[in-house]
Structures are given as C-alpha cells and as structure tokens.
C-alpha cells in the first residue's frame, strides 16, 4: 500500500505527539513524513526521532513547497500562525489537519474556508472528541433523535495551571496579540479547555456542522498576569434554542482540579460524562436514576483523529470535524470578547500563590455550586 505523504508543521508541544505516532506508531504504516516545518524543531522532545529518520526540516511552509509536495499537512503551531500556514498548504495542494482553535478571529477562519474551497482540498480541525469512536456512537444516536431535542447542556473544567504554563514556547499563552500585532486571543476557553465548550456546539443536530452560540452573556476574570483571562462562566443558547452553560478556570486551586464533566439534558434522557470530584471516562445516558445506555470509555488523549483524516482524504469515511463546525467555536470566542472586552483581575486579597500556582479564595467551591445549580452569578 502506498503511504500518504505528510508534512508536519510545528513539532513542539502537541506536534511532538504527531511525530511519535507517525515515526513510531501505527500511523507510520499508512503515512510517510516527507518534511517538517518548524524553526525551533531542535527544541522539540521528538527531535531525536526526526534526526534518526533523516527528516528534512524547513523554517517556513514556503521553503518546503519550493522543493517538495505533501498530500496532507498537519499543522500544530501557535494560534497566530494558523491562517497563513493553513491557507498556504491548501493552495499548494495539500489537504490540511489543523489543530484547534481553527483561528484567532472569524475573519481568519473564513479565509481558511475560502482557501479550502478554492483549492478543492479537505480541511479537518483537530477537536479530538469529534473523532473519538465512543463519542461518535453517541453523536449518531443524538442525530437519529433517540433522545429527542436538547434542552439544557452544561459542562465544566477546572485545571490549575502555573507560571510555567504561561511562559512556555514562544510566550504566546494568555496574549491578545503577538509582537507583530497578529491576533492570538489565547484564553482558558479558546484553547486549553476549548474541547468542552465545542462539544456542546457540535453534538446536537443531525450533521457534523455544529450549531452556533447565541444570546451570550459571560463573566471573565484573571488571577494570573496575563492579557486575556483564566476564568470564565458563560451561558447562551444554540440555534435550536437549547440553553448552554459553561465554566472553566486555571485559578480555582489544586483542591478543585476537576477534569471535564458534563450533563446534557435532552427531552428523553440526560447524557453524562464524569461527575463532580471524579475523573470521568464513560459516556452514559440516563432516564431519571435509571441507566439506559452505557457507551463506554471516551478518551481525549489519543491521536485517533490522524487515522480518521487519513481515511477521509483517501476517500474512506466521513469527516467528523469540518471547518464549518470549528468556525462555530471561533464565532463563540469572538462573541465572548465582545461580552468581556477587558477581564478584571480578582481582588489581590483573594489571590494566593504557591509553587507558581495562583489560587483564588473561594473560587473553586463557588464554581462547583454554580455547576450544580446551572446558575449565572452576578460576580465571582
């Protein structure tokens, strides 16, 4: 079987996982890495694998395509580079798997979609839950109307993050713009916990295009010395009228390290992932206190999406996360910036720091209680 030629754009951070999967994992039987674009490739933990394989490394996508070609470009670079790199790779004739978030602005996201349409290539966005086999079984049942219409969907993730998190890589985390003025708008829900808001936009409906967020109101705060925000509570409605409630924070403290949890109430059942105080792995459907379907464990921590995208570009299987769906997340982030143009700092007397972690007194307990009640507060 002829292997798909793959270009890896960005091999630090999440991109290092793609290197390992393609050079050491099962994907290597189906795909061949023909080049890497990353001016900092030698700093990647996966660089020894690239060196051993003799993989050509370039500083720009322009440099690679001047002398090579790829059927699929996998882009895992900081947000501010997504538009240029995705558009260039598409125009050069490559299909693209673009890591989330799709772009920093709606204008950029639409430019990527236009480049896709003009090129006739495929564009997939890497929201992992869309490619998870267990989540896809749930999606199929929702699309078939097994549980009726969605009514109320809520989710939360509380992940402590320290100073090193905001200083990683090129120092773009928590920034509005980079040094050249390019938009980034990295925040707790645009990037770090984006999957869990996006899942509420993607799961309802009969197709993979998702439903937009409307009538948004939100509270955004920051405890860390960043330009955006590390804590949010937001609510709105999707295009079908269902209420969506979401909370996330990097500053609730290590005593409130809550991995993603959700409850989605439909007309005929409540869909659940995890529980407060627990690490959830199973997707289940309930009618009252009665379990009606156990979908099994669902994981966000693998690269199933790479195999799904390789299948799709070869003409086998659907594309569970097209650009149109990812655009809904970018639109929600733009609406969030309008709702919270300047996130205030938490009062300094409520903030303490230990081992580089900022913790806001009482924040974790309040967010947990708000989740229980599905309530929108006047303040945090």
C-alpha positions as CSV (number, residue, x, y, z in Angstrom):
1,X,0.0,0.0,0.0
2,X,1.3,3.4,-1.0
3,X,1.8,5.6,2.0
4,X,0.3,9.1,2.3
5,X,3.0,11.9,2.2
6,X,2.6,14.0,5.3
7,X,4.1,17.4,6.1
8,X,4.3,18.2,9.8
9,X,4.0,22.0,10.5
10,X,5.0,22.5,14.2
11,X,6.6,19.6,16.1
12,X,6.8,21.1,19.6
13,X,4.1,20.7,22.2
14,X,1.2,18.8,20.8
15,X,3.0,18.4,17.5
16,X,5.6,16.1,19.1
17,X,2.8,13.6,19.5
18,X,2.2,13.5,15.8
19,X,5.9,12.9,15.3
20,X,5.9,9.9,17.6
21,X,2.7,8.5,16.1
22,X,4.0,8.8,12.5
23,X,7.5,7.6,13.2
24,X,6.9,5.0,15.9
25,X,3.2,4.3,16.0
26,X,0.6,2.6,13.8
27,X,0.2,5.6,11.5
28,X,3.7,5.1,10.2
29,X,2.3,2.1,8.3
30,X,0.0,4.3,6.3
31,X,1.8,7.6,6.1
32,X,5.3,8.9,5.4
33,X,6.7,12.1,6.9
34,X,8.3,13.9,4.0
35,X,9.2,17.1,5.8
36,X,8.9,19.2,8.9
37,X,8.3,23.0,9.1
38,X,9.5,24.4,12.5
39,X,12.3,26.9,13.0
40,X,12.6,25.5,16.6
41,X,12.5,21.8,15.7
42,X,15.7,21.1,17.6
43,X,13.9,22.1,20.8
44,X,11.2,19.5,20.4
45,X,11.3,16.5,22.6
46,X,10.6,14.5,19.4
47,X,13.7,15.9,17.6
48,X,15.8,12.8,18.1
49,X,13.2,10.7,16.2
50,X,13.3,13.2,13.3
51,X,17.1,13.2,13.3
52,X,17.3,9.5,13.3
53,X,14.8,9.3,10.4
54,X,16.7,11.9,8.4
55,X,13.6,14.0,8.1
56,X,14.1,17.3,6.1
57,X,13.4,20.3,8.3
58,X,12.5,23.7,7.0
59,X,11.8,27.1,8.7
60,X,8.7,28.0,6.6
61,X,6.0,26.4,4.6
62,X,7.2,28.4,1.6
63,X,10.6,26.7,1.9
64,X,9.1,23.2,2.0
65,X,6.8,23.6,-1.0
66,X,9.5,25.3,-3.1
67,X,11.1,21.9,-3.4
68,X,8.6,19.3,-2.1
69,X,5.0,18.2,-2.0
70,X,2.7,16.6,0.5
71,X,-0.8,15.1,0.3
72,X,-1.6,16.1,3.9
73,X,-0.2,18.9,6.1
74,X,-0.7,18.5,9.8
75,X,-0.5,22.0,11.5
76,X,0.2,22.1,15.2
77,X,1.6,25.6,15.6
78,X,0.7,28.6,17.8
79,X,-2.7,30.2,17.0
80,X,-1.3,33.3,15.3
81,X,0.2,31.2,12.5
82,X,-2.8,29.1,11.7
83,X,-4.4,31.3,9.0
84,X,-1.2,31.8,6.9
85,X,0.0,28.3,7.2
86,X,-3.3,26.6,6.5
87,X,-4.1,28.8,3.5
88,X,-0.6,28.3,2.0
89,X,-0.7,24.5,2.4
90,X,-4.2,24.3,0.9
91,X,-3.2,26.4,-2.1
92,X,-0.1,24.3,-2.5
93,X,-2.4,21.3,-3.0
94,X,-2.3,19.6,0.4
95,X,-5.2,18.5,2.5
96,X,-4.9,20.0,6.0
97,X,-5.4,18.8,9.5
98,X,-5.4,21.9,11.6
99,X,-5.1,21.8,15.4
100,X,-7.7,23.7,17.4
101,X,-8.6,26.5,17.7
102,X,-9.1,26.9,14.0
103,X,-8.0,30.6,14.1
104,X,-7.9,33.6,16.3
105,X,-10.7,35.6,14.5
106,X,-13.8,34.9,12.5
107,X,-12.2,36.7,9.5
108,X,-9.2,34.4,9.6
109,X,-11.3,31.3,9.9
110,X,-13.4,32.3,6.9
111,X,-10.2,33.0,4.9
112,X,-9.1,29.4,5.6
113,X,-12.5,28.1,4.5
114,X,-12.3,30.2,1.3
115,X,-8.8,28.8,0.6
116,X,-10.1,25.3,1.1
117,X,-13.0,25.8,-1.3
118,X,-10.7,27.4,-4.0
119,X,-8.2,24.5,-3.7
120,X,-10.7,21.7,-3.7
121,X,-8.7,20.1,-0.8
122,X,-10.1,18.8,2.5
123,X,-9.9,20.7,5.8
124,X,-10.2,18.9,9.2
125,X,-9.9,20.6,12.6
126,X,-8.4,18.7,15.5
127,X,-11.0,18.8,18.2
128,X,-10.3,15.3,19.5
129,X,-13.7,14.4,20.9
130,X,-15.2,14.6,17.4
131,X,-13.0,11.7,16.3
132,X,-13.4,9.5,19.4
133,X,-15.3,6.3,18.5
134,X,-17.4,6.4,21.6
135,X,-18.4,10.0,21.2
136,X,-19.3,9.3,17.6
137,X,-21.7,6.5,18.7
138,X,-23.4,9.0,21.0
139,X,-23.5,11.6,18.2
140,X,-25.2,9.1,15.9
141,X,-27.9,8.4,18.5
142,X,-28.4,12.1,19.1
143,X,-28.6,12.7,15.3
144,X,-31.2,9.9,14.9
145,X,-33.4,11.6,17.5
146,X,-33.1,8.8,20.1
147,X,-33.1,11.2,23.0
148,X,-35.3,13.9,21.5
149,X,-34.4,17.6,21.3
150,X,-31.6,19.1,23.5
151,X,-32.9,21.3,26.4
152,X,-30.1,22.2,28.8
153,X,-26.4,21.5,28.3
154,X,-23.8,22.2,30.9
155,X,-20.1,21.5,31.3
156,X,-17.1,22.5,33.4
157,X,-13.3,22.0,33.6
158,X,-11.1,23.3,36.4
159,X,-7.4,22.8,35.6
160,X,-4.8,24.5,37.7
161,X,-2.0,26.0,35.6
162,X,1.2,27.5,36.9
163,X,3.5,30.3,35.7
164,X,5.5,27.9,33.5
165,X,2.3,27.1,31.6
166,X,2.0,30.8,30.5
167,X,5.7,31.1,29.8
168,X,6.0,28.0,27.6
169,X,7.1,28.0,23.9
170,X,7.3,31.4,22.3
171,X,5.5,33.1,25.2
172,X,2.2,33.5,23.4
173,X,0.0,31.9,26.1
174,X,-2.6,34.3,27.5
175,X,-1.7,37.0,25.0
176,X,-4.1,39.1,22.9
177,X,-1.6,39.9,20.1
178,X,2.0,38.8,19.3
179,X,4.9,41.2,18.9
180,X,4.0,41.9,15.2
181,X,0.4,42.7,16.1
182,X,-1.1,39.4,14.9
183,X,-4.1,38.3,16.9
184,X,-3.8,35.3,19.3
185,X,-6.6,35.8,22.0
186,X,-5.4,32.7,23.9
187,X,-7.5,32.1,27.0
188,X,-8.9,29.3,29.1
189,X,-11.8,28.5,26.7
190,X,-10.3,29.5,23.3
191,X,-7.6,26.9,23.7
192,X,-6.9,25.0,26.9
193,X,-10.5,23.8,27.6
194,X,-11.9,24.5,24.1
195,X,-12.9,20.9,23.6
196,X,-15.6,21.0,26.2
197,X,-17.4,24.1,25.0
198,X,-17.0,23.0,21.5
199,X,-18.6,19.6,22.2
200,X,-21.8,21.4,23.3
201,X,-21.9,23.2,19.9
202,X,-21.0,20.0,17.9
203,X,-23.1,17.2,19.5
204,X,-26.7,18.5,18.9
205,X,-28.0,18.4,15.4
206,X,-28.2,15.9,12.5
207,X,-24.9,16.6,10.9
208,X,-21.3,17.4,11.8
209,X,-21.5,21.2,11.1
210,X,-22.5,22.1,14.7
211,X,-24.8,24.9,16.0
212,X,-23.8,28.4,16.8
213,X,-24.0,30.1,20.2
214,X,-26.4,32.9,20.5
215,X,-27.6,35.4,23.3
216,X,-24.3,35.0,25.1
217,X,-23.6,36.5,28.5
218,X,-20.4,35.9,30.4
219,X,-18.1,36.8,33.3
220,X,-14.4,36.7,32.7
221,X,-11.6,37.2,35.3
222,X,-7.9,36.7,35.7
223,X,-5.7,35.8,38.6
224,X,-2.5,35.3,36.5
225,X,-0.5,38.1,35.0
226,X,-1.9,37.6,31.5
227,X,-3.7,39.8,28.9
228,X,-6.8,37.8,28.5
229,X,-8.5,35.7,31.2
230,X,-8.1,32.4,33.1
231,X,-11.6,32.0,34.5
232,X,-15.0,32.2,32.8
233,X,-18.7,31.5,33.4
234,X,-20.8,31.8,30.3
235,X,-24.3,30.9,29.1
236,X,-26.3,31.3,25.9
237,X,-28.5,29.3,23.6
238,X,-27.7,27.3,20.5
239,X,-29.5,27.8,17.2
240,X,-32.2,25.2,18.2
241,X,-32.9,27.1,21.5
242,X,-31.2,24.8,24.0
243,X,-29.5,26.5,26.9
244,X,-25.7,26.1,27.2
245,X,-23.8,26.7,30.4
246,X,-20.1,26.5,30.7
247,X,-17.4,27.3,33.3
248,X,-13.7,26.9,33.3
249,X,-10.7,28.1,35.4
250,X,-7.0,27.8,35.8
251,X,-7.1,29.5,39.2
252,X,-9.5,27.6,41.3
253,X,-6.7,25.8,43.2
254,X,-5.3,22.3,43.2
255,X,-8.0,21.2,45.6
256,X,-10.5,21.8,42.8
257,X,-8.8,20.0,39.9
258,X,-11.9,19.0,38.1
259,X,-11.4,17.1,34.8
260,X,-14.1,17.8,32.2
261,X,-17.6,16.9,33.4
262,X,-20.8,17.4,31.6
263,X,-24.6,16.8,31.8
264,X,-26.6,17.3,28.7
265,X,-30.4,17.2,29.3
266,X,-32.5,16.1,26.3
267,X,-36.2,15.6,26.2
268,X,-35.9,11.8,26.7
269,X,-32.6,11.4,28.6
270,X,-29.7,13.0,30.4
271,X,-26.3,12.4,28.8
272,X,-23.3,12.4,31.2
273,X,-19.6,12.4,31.2
274,X,-17.8,12.1,34.5
275,X,-19.1,13.6,37.8
276,X,-18.1,16.3,40.2
277,X,-15.0,15.3,42.2
278,X,-14.3,12.4,39.8
279,X,-12.2,11.8,36.7
280,X,-14.8,10.8,34.1
281,X,-14.1,8.3,31.3
282,X,-17.5,6.9,30.4
283,X,-20.3,8.3,28.4
284,X,-23.7,7.3,29.7
285,X,-27.4,8.1,29.1
286,X,-29.9,8.2,32.0
287,X,-33.7,8.4,32.4
288,X,-34.1,9.7,36.0
289,X,-31.9,7.3,38.1
290,X,-32.0,4.5,35.5
291,X,-29.1,3.9,33.2
292,X,-30.4,3.4,29.7
293,X,-27.2,3.1,27.8
294,X,-23.5,2.9,28.6
295,X,-21.4,4.0,25.7
296,X,-18.2,3.0,27.4
297,X,-15.0,5.0,27.9
298,X,-14.3,8.1,25.9
299,X,-10.8,9.5,25.6
300,X,-9.4,12.9,24.6
301,X,-5.8,11.7,24.9
302,X,-5.1,9.9,21.7
303,X,-4.5,10.6,18.1
304,X,-7.4,8.7,16.6
305,X,-8.1,11.8,14.5
306,X,-5.0,11.3,12.4
307,X,-6.2,7.9,11.3
308,X,-9.7,9.2,10.6
309,X,-8.3,12.1,8.5
310,X,-6.0,9.7,6.6
311,X,-9.1,7.6,5.8
312,X,-11.1,10.6,4.7
313,X,-8.6,12.0,2.3
314,X,-8.2,8.5,0.8
315,X,-12.0,8.5,0.2
316,X,-13.0,6.3,3.1
317,X,-15.3,7.5,5.9
318,X,-16.7,10.9,6.9
319,X,-15.0,14.0,8.3
320,X,-16.4,14.5,11.8
321,X,-14.9,17.9,12.4
322,X,-15.0,20.1,9.2
323,X,-14.1,23.7,9.1
324,X,-17.7,24.8,9.3
325,X,-18.1,23.2,12.7
326,X,-14.8,24.7,14.1
327,X,-16.0,28.1,12.8
328,X,-18.8,28.0,15.4
329,X,-16.2,27.9,18.2
330,X,-14.3,30.8,16.7
331,X,-17.6,32.8,16.4
332,X,-18.3,32.0,20.1
333,X,-14.9,33.3,21.1
334,X,-15.4,36.5,19.2
335,X,-18.8,36.9,20.9
336,X,-17.1,36.3,24.2
337,X,-14.5,39.1,23.5
338,X,-17.4,41.4,22.8
339,X,-19.2,40.4,26.0
340,X,-16.0,40.7,28.1
341,X,-13.7,43.3,26.4
342,X,-11.5,43.6,29.4
343,X,-11.3,40.9,32.1
344,X,-10.7,42.4,35.6
345,X,-8.2,40.9,38.0
346,X,-9.6,39.1,41.0
347,X,-9.1,41.3,44.1
348,X,-5.5,40.8,45.3
349,X,-6.6,39.9,48.8
350,X,-8.3,36.8,47.4
351,X,-5.3,35.6,45.5
352,X,-2.5,33.5,46.9
353,X,0.4,31.8,45.2
354,X,2.2,28.5,46.0
355,X,4.7,26.7,43.8
356,X,3.9,29.1,40.9
357,X,0.1,28.3,41.0
358,X,-2.3,31.2,41.6
359,X,-5.4,30.3,43.7
360,X,-8.4,32.5,44.2
361,X,-10.0,32.0,47.7
362,X,-13.5,30.5,47.4
363,X,-13.5,30.3,43.6
364,X,-13.5,26.5,43.3
365,X,-16.3,26.0,45.7
366,X,-18.4,28.7,44.0
367,X,-17.9,27.3,40.5
368,X,-18.8,23.8,41.7
369,X,-22.0,25.1,43.3
370,X,-22.8,27.1,40.2
371,X,-22.4,24.0,38.1
372,X,-24.8,22.1,40.4
373,X,-27.4,24.8,40.1
374,X,-26.7,25.7,36.5
375,X,-26.8,29.3,37.7
376,X,-25.3,32.5,36.3
377,X,-23.7,34.7,39.0
378,X,-23.5,38.4,39.4
379,X,-19.9,38.1,40.1
380,X,-17.2,35.6,41.0
